[in-house]
Amino acid sequence: MLYKSIVFSALALFASVSANMSMIDPCPRFSPYCKNPPSSFPAGASWDNANIMAPIDPNSDVICKSNTPWPKPVATWAAGQPVTVEFKKGGTAHNGGHAQFSVSYDNGKTFAVVYEVLEHAFYNKNTYSDTPEVLKYTFTLPTDLPSSEKAVFAWSWVSPKADGSTSFYMNCADVEIKGSSSTSYTGRKTVIADVKGYPTIAASDSGFTWGLDYYTNAPNVTVSASNAAGKSLNTETFAPVKKDASSSENTKSRRLIIIPIVPGFGFTGKCKDGEMNCVFGSTGYQVCNFGKRVLMPCGAGTKCKATSSTVAHCE
């Protein structure tokens, strides 16, 4: 255990002064490393040379690094068909962590997951290393994605740091999706962490399962090509998100969970997105989702623990 701790800390410390990871295909907004860069720029825009491979600033409210889209889509994809996402060589993969691939139809305000790799992003298995083994992920898009010439595709990644905290990375690419006759897609809400208004996830040097409850307990969200604002749903079922087969997390559909919020046992009223609080004698917690408190029950044998006035988790 001591050896793992030393290796983890040394690698993460080295990572803090090294290049991190960045998507190169599809081309993220204003990345200088794109495999197939667009031929035109929006007025006043420039290459993001300094920040595209860095984590999102914890004080920023722009998780896509830029809210300005490319003038034209950088890729055209079809619902129900395989796509390949590629990353830049020479990056630092920080011993893995959790990665998600998501879509948005409201210019990055609301994201729903279409694929995820938990515990060992950029590796074939759980590994203490900074050198990535996997730089390409190929997966099939859901068949019920709506059509749009202005969809946003995002790669997001929560990676561990030497001090036991984590960093949040995200690149966004503007794509066209030729979809089904459906006008909306429902999937798990993308996990956003370590930035203003969202929970802070703690990493552990003794394993790779830290923070998994944020992913497995994430509420469903509906993104719609016809409703720019999107629509959030209560957590009663879990979306059938495709996962990397070698992750230790079971890929089977989870059972239906319907737990009423009983007056007096949970907070009510307005809240700020990402705020969390323990309820029901620590048998679960509430998380604020689009201004509404959503109940998240703890698993068998675990109880809610509040690590601050706005952050809680099951352990």
N, C-alpha and C positions, 0 to 999 in steps of 0.2 A: 504493500500500500504506500509506504514511504517512497519507494522508487517511482511509482506511478505519479505521486504528488510532485516529486522533483522534476520528472520529465514533463508533466503537464505545465508546470509553472515556467520552466525554461523555454518550452516551445511557444507558449502564449506570450512570454515577454519578448522573444525574438519577433513574434508576429506583430507586436505593437509598433515595430519600427520597419516592417517590411510591407511589401505590396499585399493587398488583400485580394478579393475576388470580384470579377465583373463579367456580366453577360456580354457576348459579342455577336450573337445571332439568336433571335432577331435583334436588330440594332437598338440599344437603349437611347433615350433622348440625349442627344449631344455628346455621346461617347466618342472619343478619338480612336477607340480600339475596335470599331465595328468591322465585322467581316464583309458586309455589303452596305456601306454607308449611303444614305440618300444623296441625291444630286443637288438638292436645294435646301436652304436654311430659312427659318422664319426671320423676319426683320429684327435686327438687334440681338440675335442669338449668337452664341459662340461655343466652341468645343469645351467640354467640361474636363479639362486635363487634370486638374488637381483633385477633384472630389469623386469621380465616377467609381473608383475602387474603394473608397473610404466608407465607413459606416455612416448612417444618417445622424446628423447633429441632434443630440438629445433635446435641444431647445427648439428644433425646427418643427413646423407643422406642415412641411412639404415632403411627404414620404417618398414621392417619385423623384426627388431631387430637382425636378422642374415640372411646373404645371402647364408648360407650353408644349403642345404636341408638334410632331413633325408635320410639314405641310401635306404629305401623302403617307399612306401606310407603308411601313418598311417590309411587310410580309403579307401574303394572302393565304389564309388557312381555311380548311373546310371542317365543319363539325363532323365528328365520328371518324376522322382520319388521323394517322400518326403525324406528329411534329417532332422536330429535334431542336433542343435548346443547347447552345454551345457557350463555353466560358473561356476566358483568356488564359493562355499558358503563363507560367511563372508566378502565379498568385500563391497566397498563403491560406491554407484551408482550416487552420485553427482546430485540429482534432475532430472536425466534423460539425456537429450541431444539427439543427433542424432547418430544412428548406421547404418552401412551398412555391407552387406555380399557380397563378391566379388570373382571373379576367375581371374587367370592369367595363361598364357601359356608360359611366357618367364622369369620364375623364379622371378616373383614379380616386373618386370619393368613396366608392363601395366596391370591395373585391370579394369574389367567391373562389374557393380553391378548386382546381381541376386535377392537381397531382401534388404529391408531397413525398419527401424523403426524410424520415425522422431518425435521429440519433447519429447517423453517419453520412451527412451530406458531403459529397465529393470523394467518398470512399466506398469500397465494395463491402466493407464490414466495419464494425467499431474499431478504431485505430488511433493510437497516440502518435500523431505525425503532423507536420505542417505541409508536407508535399501532397497535393491532391492526386488521387488515382483516377477519378472520373471527371472528365471535362465536357462530356456530352450526355444529355438525358433525352431519350426518345419515349414518348408516351402518346396514347390516343386521346384526342379531345372528346369530351362528352357529346353524344349525338344530339342532345337537345339545346345546344348553344344557339342563341338567336343570331340572325344575320346583322352585321353592322360594318360600315366602312370606317368607323371611328372607335373601335374597341381598343382597350388598353390591356396589354399582357404584362404581368409582373413576375419577377423572381424575387423572393424575399428569404432572408436567412438570419437566424439567431445563432451566434457563435460565442463560445466561451472565452473568457479573459483570465489572466493569471490571478487576479484578485478575487475570483469567484463570482464576478458579475458577468454580464453578456453585452454584446454589441448587436445592433440591428442594421442589416444591409438590405437595400432594395433598388432594383433597376426596373424601369418601365419602358416598354416599347409600344409604339402605335401600330396596330395591325388591322387588317380587314378580315372578318370572319364570314364565310358563306355558310350560313347555318340552316337549321330546320325551319319548319313553319311556326315553331314555338316563339313566343315573344319574350320569354324569360328563362333563366336558369337558376336553380337552387342548389347551393353547395355550402360547405362549411365556411364560416366567416374567416378570412385570412387573419392569422395571428400577427398583431403589431405590438412591439414591445420596446422598452428602453428609450422611448421618445415622449415628448410632452403630451400629457393627456392619456397615456396608456400605461399598463402595469410594467414593473421592472421584474425581469426573470433572473433568478440566481442560478449559477452553474455550480457543479460539483466536480472535484478532481477525482472522485472515487468511482465514477461510472458515466454512463451516457444517457440515462433516462431522465435527467433533470428537466423540469419544465414541461414534461409530456402532458400533464393535466390541462395545460392551456390549449393544447391541440385536440386532445380526445374529448374535452368538454366544451369545445367551441360551439356556439350556437349556429344554426343555419341562417343563411342570408340569401335573399333573392335579388339577382341583378337583372335588369330589364332593358331591352333595347328601346322600348316605347315610353319608359318612365325614367327620366334622367336622374331622379332622386334615389331610385332603388327602393327596396322595401325589406326591412328586417323582420325575421320570424322568431317566435318564441322557441326555446330549446325543448322540443318534445320528441323529435327523432333526430338521428344523425345522418348527414348526407353520405352516400356511398363513394367517398373519395378514394381514388386509386392511390396505392402506396407502393414504395419499393418493397419487393417481396422478402428481402432479407432482414427487414427491420423486425425487432423483437415484438413490436406492437401487433396484436391480432388484427387481421384485415377483414374479418367477418363483420357483417352488419350488427350494430349494437341494438340491444333490446329497447323497446319503447319505454320512455321515461316520462311520466306525467305526475308532477308533484305540485299541488296547489300552494300558493303563498298564503299562509294563515295570518290574518291581521294580528299584530302584536309580536310576531316572531321574526319579521323581516322589516327592513326600512321601506318606506313608501315616499312618494313625492319625487320632485325633480332630482336629477343627478348628472354628473359629468362623465362622458364616455370613458370607460376604463376603470372607474372607481369600483372598489370591491369591498365587501364587508361580510364577516361570518354571521350565520344565522342558525336557528334551530338547534341551539345547544352545541354548536360546532359540528353539526352533521352535514353542513353544506355552506355555500356562500352565495351572495348575489354579486353580479357584475353589471355595470351600467352599459347598456347597448342601445345606441341611438336615443339616449335620454330616458330609457326605461330600464328598470331593474329586472334582471333575468336570474332565476334560481339555478344554481349549479350544485347538484348533490355530490357529496364525497363518496368514494367507493367504499366497499366493505373493508372494515379494519382501519380506516383512516378518518381523521377529523380535520376540520378547518383550523388553520393557524393564521392569524393576522400578523404580518411583518411590519406594517405601518398603518396609519389611519385610513389609507386608501388601497392597500395591497393585501390580499389574502390568498391562500392556496391550501390544498388538501395534502396531508402527509401522514 
